[in-house]
Amino acid sequence: MSARRQPAIYNIAAHGGFADALAQGLIDRFAKDPLGLARGLVILPNNRARRAVHDAFVRLSEDGLLLPQMAVIGDLELDESIGVALDRGELALDIPPAIDPLDRLLMLARLIETESAARGNALLSKDALRLAREFARTMDQLTVEEIALKELFDIDVEPELSSHWQDSLAFFRVVAEQWQEKLQEMSVVDEAARRNAIFDQSVKTWKSRPPDNFLVAAGITTSAPAIARFLRAIAFLPDGMVVLPDLDMVMDDEEWGLLGPFVPDPESGKIKRAQETHPQYHMKLLLERMSIARAEIMRWPRIGTSGAAAKRSRALSNAFANPQLTDRWQLLETNDRSLAGVQVIEARNSAAEAQMIALLAREALETPERRVAIITPDRALAGRISAHLERWKITADDTAGQPLSKKPQGIFFLALLSATTDGFPPAEFLALLKHPLVKAGDERLDWLRQVRKLDLLMRGPRSAPGLSGIDNLFHSENGRTIALRKDLLPWWKEVRAIFAPAEKALSGAIGWAEMLAEIRKLAELLTGGQVWTGPAGRQLADFLAEMEERAALGPMNIQSREIASYFETFLADIPVRPPYSGHPRIALYGLLEARLQQADLVICCGLNEGSWPQAITPDPWLAPMVRKSLGLPAQERQIGLSAHDLVGAMGAQNVVLTRAERDGSGPAIASRFLLRLKAMCGDSLKEHPAAQNWAQRIDQPEKLIRIEQPAPMPSAEQRLVKLSVTNVDRLIADPFAFYAAKIMGLGTLDMIDAEPSPAWRGSIIHDILDKWAKEDDYEPDALKKRAHDFLNERSSHPLMRTLWTPRLIEGLLWIAQTVAQQREEGRIPIKSEQSGNANIAGVDLFGIADRIDRMPDGGLGIVDYKTGKPPSNKQVSEGFALQLGLLGAIAEKGDFGGLSGKASGFEYWSLAKQGGKDNFGYIASPTNSRSRDRIETDRMVDHAVEELAKAVDSYILGKKPMIAKLHPEYAPYADYDQLMRREEWYGRAPEPAEGDHE
């Protein structure tokens, strides 16, 4: 059979419904013979397109069909598919095999890590892995564009490059040479090189022995030279056809010529810049490389039923016109700018956008057999849409899947690595122990009860690293956790035994294979094998098995703390797709998966700059000038491909374009594509009439509930609680907070792995000073040594050791010097951290004095240590800082461990700076200042008792409601703000009473 003289190359316009049109056309032509279709081969761009065409055949077959074989152009087994179609077995036996992708990545990472170390710039293993990915991508681009490695050395652009780009180019050349040598040693080639060879081998074979049956290449838009030759050969086969998607046949020749690519100017040698961001540029480049004129392309004889009217394609062609020709928009007829059936939604934020999209999809399902396609490159937005659809028990068919790192098995594995390789940090370790896969089954409830107790014990600043740091928590001197520690210790010993072998193995010099085996064993122990179940679990198990097999290719000098992020790089690129599809009429697509799909309603989401089109990612290896000199595609070409994807998606009968005015980082910029459509269409591009209203109404309650300022009224019995001097200030300023803490018993919890808070730092200071007083008898030099010993302990917080040490030491030295000086003057410290109690104002009052001194006049001096600024005199005089006065009252009306007497001194000893002074440490006293709010020493105790009596009569012995934030200026802490729903009433004008009029 001789080859054709005219190419058989066709086009299906955006509005033509590609999959249905292709299937119907092939049925019309080949299905008259029952085996006619089955003898042929259809080559498609990706697996999702293969499924779409398969589904189209099923929909259109009335009595059943034997379908043609379908191959995907990106498959490594493409040569087998073509060989079977030719009925001559394996096509490319003489083509070397392709290197395994994982082998390639690991080997490149090693080469880069080794070369970087040789250059004196050691890389983290995870950074070497990231650079290996980018290196592989750039090498593939060189291979696809058939740019020989020699050309990389022949270009002379270094003088025009900055120094870091020169270093990058030199680095790339060295690694590229080493990689080619490695491939030759292994007798393998890169995937892209093998694919090129398959295409060329196919073309060579077909020249002498064309296939006996039909061969169709459909939907392929890649403009690579080898693919162009491959498609041209198919177009000229006796029973070959090429069917292009969304080629613009409406565009006039003048505009077609402006797209490029251009030849160099004969005089200046300069090349005019091509319009690579245009949606038709890559299509024109493909035709030029095929040596096919646009006029030779024929219209496919059939169109699908789900497409829009033909005028939609004309309008889209006009909307994406070359920038030099957009002035034509003013002269367009209504039909030439009409986007009837296209609507726009601009939501306040991405959360509202996702909700509106879910509502649109749900409404579409009310129409029988109506199909919905939701297309977005934003995976976070896709996840939100899926979550909203779950409201109606709808699971969308998410063809892109989810990365393994976001599935429960992947999250568990990364948590396990984070905990075991970084010294068991509290947040990561607790996240691991609480993971749903850990101890799943009958043991789960008991396990969680114990983990929650451990959670309480581990709250606050981080302890020393490792399991020994957690052991230290069980020997803490914190009296509040004695019962908790005693109850938890037997369970912790069992848990410790599970993790101890892994800690020991990972802390020493251990091989990569041994490390992976130890992690696998630990995962097995914690989950009982559950981590390996389901699609995600099987993929995780397969991945670990592959990594264990390639242990020799693992990183050379990986640091333990980067192991988790190293593996996350891999897991984030492993998609997990469910073994069964979701809802049969709703599908979620990424841009690649959406190509050639069709639906009755298409929703294009995330039309903001940085999303659609996506932000351009620069090549970290080759400078733009180098890429241009080599003839590599500009990075901006991705914008043109994104535009082509949008045009293809907008071929459906009903289209909704959505965007959010704000994203997580702030105001968002509308996509340039959407702005073009608006600029051309003006007011004729309509907003969706109902989506905003639906979104507002779906979560709107039938009746709005007005939240008033809380004012609980506990019973008389509930009010009789034990009262401490530190609680009195809270009772007066914020009665609700006192109610929550003392009556309801709702204590506040520290954050997990928290930074040292003022309260925590204060506790440390009090502990150091108390031991200094009781064990060192206020010896000045002993205090400095005690502070240094504490800060040098591994159990002390690293933030304290590095940032707070100078301030702490200087403040403590000031205390030591001041105490020594006062002792010489006759003022003697006699009690430290001493508790006391007394019956005052009809209640039992207790408190702890940081220090009590015997003053020279024989009275008692009450000292309160502060790490920050002490209360102001105004605060004390107005009755919102009564601690010193009430401690003095206990000394006078009760006792501190047998000590009692008249209080004649009331002082705050602060370790902070005073005013503009440079030194740390000063004494402040409400009885010894020049302030007009100064309180006389003789009045200090009486003033405190009077204020206490008022509060007791109102809230403890009385019936006054415990109002939230009664004096907000003296209630700065937010511990109970959420409980009191503060944001819903604070600062709001009171509701007018009935009968009030403006």
Salt bridges, closest charged atoms under 4 A:
ASP20 OD1 - ARG59 NH2 2.61
ASP28 OD2 - ARG302 NH1 2.50
ASP33 OD2 - ARG39 NH1 2.83
ASP55 OD2 - ARG51 NE 3.96
ASP55 OD1 - HIS54 ND1 3.55
ASP79 OD2 - ARG194 NH2 3.12
ASP100 OD2 - ARG550 NH2 3.24
ASP103 OD1 - ARG550 NE 2.40
GLU115 OE2 - ARG119 NE 3.02
GLU134 OE2 - ARG137 NH1 2.90
ASP140 OD1 - ARG104 NH2 2.83
GLU145 OE1 - ARG289 NH2 3.00
GLU146 OE2 - ARG229 NH2 2.48
ASP154 OD2 - LYS150 NZ 2.68
GLU158 OE2 - ARG173 NH1 2.58
ASP190 OD1 - ARG104 NE 3.19
GLU191 OE1 - ARG195 NH2 3.66
ASP200 OD1 - ARG229 NH2 3.05
ASP252 OD2 - ARG328 NH1 2.75
ASP253 OD1 - ARG294 NH2 3.01
GLU254 OE1 - ARG328 NH2 2.93
GLU276 OE1 - ARG637 NE 2.94
GLU288 OE2 - LYS284 NZ 3.78
ASP336 OD1 - ARG314 NE 3.48
GLU346 OE1 - ARG659 NH1 2.61
GLU346 OE2 - LYS678 NZ 2.17
GLU366 OE2 - ARG362 NH1 2.69
ASP397 OD2 - ARG48 NH2 3.90
ASP397 OD2 - ARG51 NH2 2.97
ASP398 OD2 - ARG379 NH2 2.65
ASP446 OD1 - ARG449 NH1 2.55
ASP455 OD2 - LYS434 NZ 2.55
ASP455 OD1 - ARG459 NE 2.62
ASP471 OD2 - ARG496 NE 2.74
GLU477 OE2 - LYS771 NZ 3.85
ASP487 OD2 - LYS453 NZ 2.29
GLU548 OE2 - ARG520 NE 2.91
GLU549 OE1 - ARG550 NH1 3.73
ASP573 OD2 - ARG133 NH1 2.95
ASP600 OD2 - ARG371 NE 3.98
GLU609 OE1 - ARG672 NH2 2.79
ASP619 OD2 - ARG627 NH1 2.94
ASP645 OD1 - ARG595 NE 2.79
ASP699 OD1 - ARG391 NH2 2.79
GLU708 OE2 - ARG706 NE 2.75
GLU708 OE1 - ARG988 NH2 3.62
ASP753 OD2 - ARG462 NH2 2.56
ASP767 OD2 - LYS771 NZ 3.65
ASP770 OD1 - LYS774 NZ 3.23
GLU775 OE1 - ARG786 NH2 3.12
ASP776 OD2 - ARG786 NE 2.90
ASP789 OD2 - LYS785 NZ 3.02
ASP850 OD2 - HIS766 NE2 2.75
ASP853 OD2 - ARG827 NE 2.85
ASP853 OD2 - ARG851 NH2 2.79
ASP864 OD2 - LYS866 NZ 3.17
GLU907 OE1 - ARG827 NH2 2.73
GLU936 OE2 - ARG934 NH1 2.78
GLU946 OE2 - ARG939 NH1 3.21
GLU947 OE2 - LYS950 NZ 3.62
ASP975 OD2 - ARG730 NH2 3.50
ASP977 OD1 - LYS965 NZ 3.44
ASP977 OD2 - ARG982 NE 3.85
GLU983 OE2 - ARG982 NH1 3.74
GLU984 OE2 - ARG981 NE 2.82
GLU991 OE1 - ARG706 NE 3.54
